[in-house]
């Protein structure tokens, strides 16, 4: 993957400007640390960002911390607590979190100029930072606004031991920061999940997945998580189908650090109750072609999140030029602009009404889809994301 591959999408002048920025960081080493190599938005971002950082001359290391199932159950509780859910937090959980992070202390590269800790799982590594001369940055990829005070008070000192923090939106900034940056994530338009597909490629995917295309498809592509409200999507679909013949596709997978996915999938299967017009597909990690084809064939893409850090599945759907109905939460609000790049809806009835409106008005659907793609091109694609990274790291060298 090379930066110049994006010239046709972004323009030569912008690409040249990004290369000039990178030259100011020549020889610097950046270490990214997160909790999983596959599944979830962070791993997906790093999979594309790291090679591009290397292409512009940076030395980049991506390490994945090791954790036990018990550790990931604890960090999932923390994740839910960040999103404002009522959770049970015990001293034993906090002690386990600290122990596992301490066991991972050898993962820290002593020669790294920048150590980037992604989300709450590796944040405990700051407790063994002593003596490290690099700049440490915590990147919070989730919405922390309503974080349970018990969890935040536990993690807050670890955040303060970092030199700076990064958030997706200004309203996410917490009170523990020495310095902070606003940096929404991005998708790679050249990746298998987002590249242009032929009609034959799309048809082949639908044949393999056993999904017919003779009726309009409503679709939500997300990991099976309560925060994505797949049960609510099923309810909205039932209302839409009362007015317009259509089908529903719920497709997604899980992440190795999310132990709740199986429970959510089982609940969705029960809710669907063998409805012949509902197609639920659990996709394994790496099903990028399948996700791409599903999104491109959707009549409407739905994202009925209860909470959202940013919502890269929304970004993907917009890039494919599809009309979106999405909850106005978290980063979705910066992507799906009401009546401009999509329709905002939260309650089951609102989602259904918006979907019916789009199915009945193809011109509106096309207009929103076209505008949505341009909005992503200007703000949420990988080279733009790299540019923001470079600006942040340069600023940190000058502090």
C-alpha positions in Angstrom: 0.0 0.0 0.0 1.5 3.3 -1.1 0.3 6.9 -0.5 0.5 7.7 -4.2 -2.2 5.0 -4.8 -4.7 7.6 -3.5 -3.9 10.4 -5.9 -7.0 9.6 -8.1 -9.2 9.9 -5.0 -7.6 12.8 -3.2 -5.6 14.7 -5.8 -1.8 15.0 -6.3 -1.5 18.3 -4.4 -3.0 16.9 -1.2 -0.8 13.8 -1.4 2.3 15.9 -1.9 1.4 18.0 1.2 1.1 14.8 3.3 4.5 13.6 2.2 6.0 16.9 3.2 4.5 16.6 6.6 5.9 13.1 7.0 9.5 14.2 6.2 9.4 16.2 9.5 9.2 12.9 11.4 11.9 11.0 9.6 13.5 8.4 11.7 10.9 8.4 14.4 9.5 5.1 15.9 5.8 4.8 16.7 4.5 1.8 18.7 0.8 1.0 18.6 -0.5 -1.3 21.4 -4.1 -2.7 21.4 -5.9 -5.8 22.6 -6.7 -7.7 19.4 -5.2 -8.3 16.0 -8.6 -8.9 14.3 -12.2 -8.0 14.8 -13.4 -4.5 15.9 -12.6 -1.1 14.6 -9.2 -0.5 16.2 -7.6 -3.6 14.6 -9.2 -2.7 11.3 -7.8 0.8 11.4 -4.3 -0.3 12.4 -4.2 -2.9 9.7 -4.5 -0.2 7.1 -2.8 2.7 8.9 0.5 1.0 9.8 1.6 0.2 6.2 0.8 3.7 5.1 2.8 5.2 8.0 5.7 3.0 6.9 5.3 4.1 3.3 5.9 7.7 4.3 9.1 6.9 6.1 8.1 6.2 9.7 9.3 3.1 11.7 6.0 1.6 13.0 5.5 -1.3 15.4 2.1 -2.8 16.1 1.9 -5.0 19.2 -1.1 -6.8 20.6 -1.2 -7.4 24.4 -2.0 -10.8 25.8 -5.0 -11.3 28.1 -6.9 -14.1 29.6 -10.7 -14.6 29.1 -11.3 -13.2 32.5 -9.3 -10.1 31.6 -11.4 -9.5 28.5 -14.6 -10.0 30.5 -13.4 -7.3 32.8 -12.4 -4.9 30.0 -15.8 -5.5 28.4 -17.4 -4.4 31.6 -15.2 -1.3 31.5 -16.3 -0.8 27.9 -20.0 -1.0 28.8 -19.3 1.3 31.7 -17.8 3.9 29.3 -21.1 3.8 27.5 -23.0 4.6 30.6 -24.4 1.1 31.3 -25.1 0.0 34.8 -22.3 -2.5 35.6 -20.9 -4.3 38.6 -17.3 -3.3 39.3 -15.3 -5.0 42.1 -11.9 -4.6 43.6 -11.1 -8.1 42.3 -11.8 -6.9 38.7 -9.5 -3.9 39.1 -6.7 -6.1 40.6 -7.0 -8.5 37.7 -6.8 -5.7 35.2 -3.6 -4.4 36.8 -2.0 -7.8 37.0 -2.5 -8.6 33.4 -1.2 -5.3 32.3 1.9 -5.7 34.4 2.4 -9.1 32.8 2.5 -7.3 29.5 5.2 -4.8 30.4 7.8 -6.5 28.2 5.7 -5.5 25.2 6.8 -1.9 25.6 9.5 -1.0 23.2 12.1 1.1 25.0 13.3 2.7 21.8 9.9 4.0 20.7 9.6 7.7 20.3 5.8 7.4 20.6 3.8 4.8 22.5 0.1 4.8 21.5 -2.3 2.9 23.8 -5.6 2.2 22.1 -8.7 2.1 24.3 -8.9 1.0 27.9 -7.4 -2.5 27.6 -3.7 -1.5 27.6 -4.1 1.7 29.5 -2.7 0.0 32.6 0.7 -0.2 31.0 1.2 3.4 32.1 1.8 2.0 35.6 5.0 0.4 34.4 6.1 3.4 32.2 8.7 4.7 34.6 12.0 5.5 32.9 10.6 5.4 29.4 11.7 8.5 27.5 9.1 8.4 24.7 5.9 10.3 24.4 2.8 8.3 25.5 -0.6 8.9 24.0 -3.9 7.4 24.9 -6.3 7.0 22.0 -9.9 6.7 23.2 -12.0 5.1 20.4 -15.2 5.0 22.4 -17.7 7.5 23.9 -16.5 8.2 27.4 -18.9 11.0 28.3 -21.2 9.0 30.7 -18.5 6.7 32.0 -19.4 5.1 35.3 -17.5 7.2 37.9 -16.1 4.0 39.6 -14.4 2.9 36.3 -13.3 6.4 35.4 -11.9 7.1 38.8 -9.9 3.9 38.5 -8.6 4.6 35.1 -8.2 8.4 35.4 -4.7 8.3 37.0 -3.5 6.0 34.2 -4.7 8.6 31.7 -2.9 11.4 33.5 0.4 9.4 33.2 0.1 9.8 29.4 1.4 12.9 27.8 -1.7 13.5 25.7 -5.0 11.9 24.7 -6.9 11.5 21.5 -10.7 11.5 21.1 -13.0 11.2 18.1 -15.2 14.2 19.0 -14.7 17.4 21.0 -17.5 16.5 23.4 -15.7 13.3 24.4 -12.8 15.1 26.0 -12.4 14.0 29.7 -11.0 16.0 32.6 -7.7 14.1 33.0 -5.8 15.4 30.0 -2.6 17.3 29.9 -3.1 17.8 26.1 -5.8 16.4 23.9 -6.4 16.1 20.1 -9.6 15.5 18.1 -9.1 12.8 15.5 -12.0 10.9 14.0 -11.1 7.6 12.4 -11.3 6.7 8.8 -11.8 3.9 6.2 -9.5 2.9 3.5 -11.3 3.3 0.1 -8.9 0.9 -1.6 -9.3 -1.9 0.9 -11.2 -5.1 0.0 -14.1 -3.9 2.2 -14.5 -0.6 0.3 -13.1 -1.0 -3.3 -15.4 -0.9 -6.3 -17.0 -4.3 -7.1 -18.3 -5.8 -10.3 -21.9 -7.0 -10.5 -20.6 -10.5 -10.8 -18.6 -10.2 -7.6 -21.7 -8.9 -5.7 -23.9 -11.7 -7.2 -21.4 -14.3 -6.2 -21.4 -13.2 -2.6 -25.2 -13.3 -2.4 -25.2 -16.7 -3.9 -22.8 -18.0 -1.4 -24.6 -16.4 1.5 -28.0 -17.7 0.2 -29.7 -14.3 0.2 -32.1 -13.5 -2.6 -32.2 -10.0 -4.2 -35.7 -10.0 -5.6 -37.0 -7.5 -3.0 -35.4 -4.3 -1.5 -32.9 -5.2 1.2 -32.7 -3.3 4.6 -29.3 -4.0 6.1 -27.3 -3.5 9.3 -23.7 -4.7 9.2 -22.2 -4.5 12.7 -20.8 -6.9 15.2 -23.5 -8.5 17.3 -23.5 -6.2 20.3 -26.4 -4.9 22.5 -25.1 -1.4 21.8 -26.0 -1.9 18.1 -29.6 -2.8 19.0 -30.1 -5.5 16.4 -33.4 -6.5 18.2 -34.7 -3.0 17.5 -33.7 -3.3 13.9 -35.8 -6.4 13.6 -38.7 -4.5 15.1 -38.3 -1.7 12.6 -38.2 -4.1 9.7 -41.5 -5.7 10.8 -43.1 -2.2 10.6 -41.6 -1.4 7.2 -42.7 -4.7 5.7 -46.3 -3.9 6.6 -46.2 -1.1 4.0 -43.5 -2.2 1.5 -42.4 -5.8 0.6 -38.7 -6.1 1.6 -36.2 -8.2 3.4 -33.8 -7.7 6.3 -30.1 -8.7 6.4 -28.3 -8.6 9.8 -24.6 -9.4 9.2 -21.6 -9.2 11.4 -19.2 -11.0 13.6 -17.4 -10.5 16.9 -14.0 -9.7 18.3 -11.7 -11.8 20.4 -11.9 -9.3 23.2 -15.7 -9.2 23.3 -17.2 -12.2 25.1 -20.8 -11.1 24.8 -21.2 -11.5 21.0 -22.5 -15.1 21.2 -25.2 -14.1 23.6 -26.4 -11.3 21.4 -26.4 -13.4 18.3 -28.5 -16.1 20.0 -31.0 -13.4 21.1 -31.3 -12.1 17.6 -31.9 -15.5 16.2 -34.7 -16.0 18.7 -36.2 -12.6 17.8 -36.1 -13.4 14.1 -38.0 -16.7 14.9 -37.4 -18.3 11.5 -38.9 -15.4 9.6 -38.2 -16.3 5.9 -37.6 -12.6 5.1 -34.9 -12.1 7.8 -31.3 -13.3 6.9 -28.9 -13.4 9.8 -25.3 -14.1 8.8 -22.4 -14.5 11.3 -19.3 -13.6 9.3 -15.8 -14.7 10.3 -13.0 -12.3 10.6 -11.7 -11.2 7.2 -15.0 -11.3 5.4 -14.3 -8.0 3.8 -15.5 -8.9 0.3 -18.7 -10.1 1.8 -19.3 -7.0 3.8 -18.5 -4.8 0.8 -21.0 -6.7 -1.5 -23.7 -6.6 1.2 -23.5 -2.9 1.7 -23.4 -2.1 -2.0 -26.5 -4.1 -2.7 -28.5 -2.6 0.2 -31.5 -0.5 -0.6 -31.1 1.1 2.8 -28.3 0.7 5.3 -29.4 1.0 9.0 -27.2 1.7 12.0 -29.5 1.7 15.0 -26.8 2.2 17.7 -27.7 3.0 21.2 -24.2 4.4 21.8 -21.3 4.8 19.4 -17.7 5.9 19.5 -17.6 6.9 15.9 -19.3 4.2 13.7 -17.0 3.1 10.9 -19.8 0.9 9.4 -21.7 4.1 8.8 -18.6 5.5 7.0 -18.4 2.4 4.9 -22.1 2.6 3.9 -21.8 6.3 3.0 -18.7 5.6 0.9 -20.7 3.1 -1.2 -23.2 5.8 -1.9 -26.1 4.1 -0.1 -28.8 6.0 1.7 -28.5 5.6 5.5 -30.9 5.7 8.4 -28.9 6.0 11.6 -29.2 6.9 15.2 -27.9 10.4 16.0 -25.4 9.2 18.6 -21.6 9.7 19.0 -19.7 10.1 15.8 -22.7 9.1 13.6 -23.9 12.7 14.1 -20.9 14.0 12.3 -21.4 11.6 9.4 -25.2 11.3 8.8 -26.2 14.9 8.6 -30.0 15.2 8.7 -31.5 15.6 5.2 -28.0 16.2 3.8 -26.1 12.9 3.9 -28.8 10.6 5.4 -31.7 10.5 7.8 -31.4 10.4 11.5 -33.7 8.2 13.6 -33.5 6.5 17.0 -36.8 4.8 18.1 -38.0 1.7 16.3 -41.0 3.7 14.8 -38.7 6.5 13.6 -36.3 4.1 11.9 -39.2 2.4 10.2 -40.8 5.7 9.0 -37.4 6.9 7.6 -36.9 3.7 5.8 -40.4 3.8 4.2 -39.7 7.3 3.1 -36.5 6.4 1.3 -38.0 3.3 -0.3 -40.9 5.5 -1.6 -38.6 8.3 -2.8 -35.7 7.0 -4.9 -34.6 10.5 -5.9 -34.1 11.4 -2.3 -32.3 8.2 -1.6 -29.9 8.9 -4.5 -29.3 12.5 -3.5 -28.4 11.5 0.1 -26.2 8.6 -1.1 -24.2 10.9 -3.4 -23.7 13.6 -0.8 -22.7 11.0 1.8 -19.9 9.6 -0.3 -18.4 13.1 -0.9 -18.7 13.9 2.8 -16.6 10.8 3.5 -14.1 11.6 0.8 -13.5 15.1 2.3 -13.2 13.9 5.9 -13.0 10.2 6.7 -10.7 8.4 4.3 -7.3 6.9 5.2 -4.9 9.5 3.7 -6.8 12.3 5.5 -6.5 10.3 8.7 -2.7 9.9 8.1 -2.4 13.6 7.6 -4.1 14.3 11.0 -1.8 11.7 12.7 1.3 13.4 11.3 0.1 16.8 12.4 -0.4 15.5 15.9 2.9 13.7 16.2 4.8 16.8 14.8 3.1 18.9 17.4 4.1 16.5 20.2 7.8 16.8 19.1 7.5 20.6 19.5 5.9 20.7 23.0 
